[in-house]
């Protein structure tokens, strides 16, 4: 019984941490107005790739996504359209490591939660 309670506590802690990261990342995404160009699902009218597309390309490669948001890595999605995003990177280039992690977690969370 004691092992079960420890396991349940650990599982609940992990779920809470994931929820907190997703929530914090979503707040950052919204506060930077990223939703203006990045829709949740693929949409031909959207300016940038959807959150779904971002998640497909960067899930498991969050470190590369963080480097991109820092302005230190090239995009792996639609590099020919990067000129549209480039001026917006000034918003993300000076975030804290925790903010980068939360935003990357949120941007890839669509596929984590399926």
TORTI-109459 format. One record per residue: residue in one letter; x, y, z of N, C-alpha, C in turn. Coordinates in steps of 0.1 Angstrom, whole numbers, padded with zeros to 4 digits, always signed. Each point is the difference from the previous one (the first is absolute). Layout:
residues N
aXYZXYZXYZ;...
//
This chain:
residues 114
x+0008-0012+0000-0008+0012+0000+0009+0013+0000;x+0011-0001+0008+0008+0012+0001+0007+0003-0014;x+0004-0011-0007+0006+0002-0014-0010+0006-0009;x-0013-0004+0001-0010+0005-0009-0002+0015+0003;x+0000+0004+0013-0002+0014+0003+0011+0008-0005;x+0012-0005+0001+0012+0007-0005-0001+0002-0015;x-0004-0011-0007-0001+0000-0014-0011+0010-0004;x-0011+0000+0007-0011+0009-0003+0004+0015+0002;x+0008+0002+0010+0005+0014+0003+0009+0004-0011;x+0009-0008-0004+0010+0003-0011-0008+0003-0013;x-0009-0009-0003-0008+0002-0012-0008+0013+0000;x-0006+0003+0012-0007+0013+0001+0009+0012-0001;x+0012-0002+0005+0010+0011-0001+0004+0003-0014;x+0002-0011-0008+0004+0001-0014-0011+0006-0008;x-0012-0004+0002-0012+0005-0007-0001+0015+0003;x+0002+0004+0013-0001+0014+0004+0011+0008-0007;x+0012-0005+0000+0011+0007-0007-0003+0002-0015;x-0005-0010-0006-0003+0001-0014-0011+0010-0003;x-0011+0000+0009-0010+0010-0001+0005+0014+0002;x+0009+0001+0010+0006+0014+0003+0008+0005-0012;x+0008-0009-0006+0008+0004-0012-0009+0004-0012;x-0010-0008-0002-0009+0002-0011-0007+0014+0002;x-0005+0002+0012-0007+0012+0004+0009+0012-0001;x+0012-0001+0005+0010+0011-0001+0004+0003-0014;x+0002-0011-0008+0003+0002-0014-0011+0007-0008;x-0012-0004+0003-0012+0006-0007-0001+0015+0003;x+0003+0003+0013+0000+0014+0004+0010+0008-0008;x+0012-0006-0001+0011+0007-0008-0004+0002-0014;x-0005-0011-0006-0005+0000-0014-0010+0011-0002;x-0010+0001+0009-0010+0010-0001+0005+0014+0003;x+0008+0002+0009+0005+0013+0004+0009+0006-0011;x+0007-0009-0008+0008+0005-0011-0008+0001-0013;x-0013-0003+0001-0009+0001-0012+0004-0010-0011;x+0006-0011+0003+0004-0009-0010-0012-0006-0007;x-0012-0001+0006-0012-0005-0006-0004+0008-0012;x+0005+0012-0002-0004+0008-0012+0005-0008-0013;x+0011-0006+0001+0005-0007-0012+0000-0015+0001;x-0001-0005+0012+0000-0015+0002-0013-0005+0006;x-0008-0006-0009-0013-0006+0004+0002-0013+0006;x-0009-0005+0008+0001-0013+0006+0001-0012-0010;x-0008+0001-0011+0000-0011-0010+0004+0006-0014;x+0004-0008-0009+0003+0005-0013-0011+0008-0006;x+0004+0011-0006-0010+0009-0006+0007+0008-0011;x-0005-0002-0012+0007+0006-0012+0001+0015+0001;x-0009+0007+0008+0001+0014+0002+0010+0005+0010;x+0005-0009+0008+0010+0004+0011+0013+0004-0006;x+0006+0010+0007+0013+0005-0005+0011-0010+0003;x+0000-0005+0012+0011-0010+0004-0005-0014+0001;x+0009-0009+0003-0004-0014+0002-0009-0001+0012;x-0009-0010+0000-0009-0002+0011+0007-0006+0012;x-0006+0001+0011+0005-0007+0012+0002-0015-0002;x-0010-0005-0008+0000-0015-0003+0013-0003-0009;x+0003+0008-0009+0012-0002-0009+0012+0002+0008;x+0001+0010+0009+0011+0003+0008+0003-0012+0009;x-0011-0006+0006+0002-0011+0009+0005-0012-0008;x-0005-0003-0012+0005-0011-0008+0015+0001-0002;x+0004+0012-0004+0014+0001-0003+0010+0001+0011;x-0005+0005+0012+0009+0003+0011-0002-0009+0012;x-0010-0009+0000-0002-0009+0012+0012-0009+0000;x+0007-0001+0012+0012-0007+0001+0012+0007-0003;x-0001+0012-0006+0011+0009-0004-0003+0014+0006;x-0004+0000+0012-0004+0013+0007+0013+0009+0001;x+0011-0006+0002+0013+0008+0001+0002+0008-0013;x-0003-0006-0011+0002+0008-0013-0010+0011-0001;x-0012-0003+0005-0011+0010+0000+0004+0012+0008;x+0006-0003+0012+0005+0011+0009+0011+0008-0007;x+0009-0007-0006+0011+0007-0008-0006+0009-0011;x-0010-0005-0006-0007+0008-0011-0006+0013+0007;x-0007-0002+0011-0006+0011+0007+0010+0010+0005;x+0012-0004+0003+0011+0008+0004+0006+0008-0011;x-0003-0004-0013+0006+0005-0012+0013-0006-0003;x+0003-0012+0005+0013-0007-0002-0001-0012-0009;x-0012-0003-0005-0001-0012-0009-0010+0004-0011;x+0003-0007-0012-0009+0003-0011-0013-0008+0001;x-0011+0005-0006-0012-0007+0001+0000-0013-0007;x-0008-0009+0004-0001-0013-0007-0014-0001-0007;x-0008+0010+0003-0013+0000-0007-0001+0013-0009;x-0002-0003-0013-0001+0011-0009+0011+0011+0000;x+0012-0005-0001+0012+0010+0001-0001+0011-0010;x-0007-0002-0011-0001+0010-0010-0010+0012+0004;x-0008-0003+0011-0009+0010+0005+0005+0006+0013;x+0013-0003+0004+0005+0005+0012+0001+0015+0001;x+0001+0007-0011+0000+0014+0000-0012+0007+0007;x-0011-0008+0000-0012+0005+0007+0002+0000+0015;x+0006-0011+0005+0001-0002+0014+0012+0007+0006;x+0010+0002-0008+0013+0006+0005-0002+0012+0008;x-0008+0010-0004-0001+0012+0008-0007-0002+0013;x-0008-0011+0001-0007-0003+0012+0009-0007+0011;x+0011-0005-0004+0009-0007+0009+0006+0009+0011;x-0001+0013-0002+0005+0009+0011-0008-0002+0012;x-0012-0004-0001-0009-0003+0012+0005-0012+0008;x+0006-0009-0007+0004-0013+0007+0014-0001+0003;x+0008+0009-0006+0015-0002+0002+0005+0003+0014;x-0008+0006+0008+0006+0004+0013-0008-0006+0012;x-0006-0011-0002-0008-0007+0010+0010-0008+0009;x-0006-0004+0012+0008-0008+0009-0001-0015-0005;x+0009-0008+0005+0000-0014-0004-0013-0007+0004;x-0005+0004+0011-0013-0006+0004-0011+0004-0009;x+0000+0012-0005-0010+0005-0010+0002-0008-0013;x+0012-0001-0004+0002-0008-0013-0005-0014+0002;x+0003-0007+0011-0005-0013+0002-0015-0001+0000;x-0006+0009+0007-0015+0000+0001-0006+0002-0014;x+0006+0010-0007-0006+0003-0014+0002-0012-0009;x+0012-0006+0000+0003-0012-0008-0009-0012+0004;x-0003-0001+0013-0009-0011+0005-0014+0002-0005;x-0004+0013+0001-0014+0003-0006-0001-0002-0015;x+0010+0004-0007+0000-0001-0015+0000-0014-0004;x+0005-0009+0008+0000-0014-0004-0010-0009+0007;x-0008+0007+0009-0010-0007+0008-0011-0006-0007;x-0003+0004-0012-0012-0005-0008+0002-0015-0001;x+0012-0005-0004+0002-0014-0002+0003-0007+0013;x+0004+0006+0010+0003-0006+0013-0013-0005+0006;x-0011+0008-0002-0013-0003+0006-0009-0008-0008;x+0005-0006-0010-0009-0009-0009+0000-0014+0005;
//
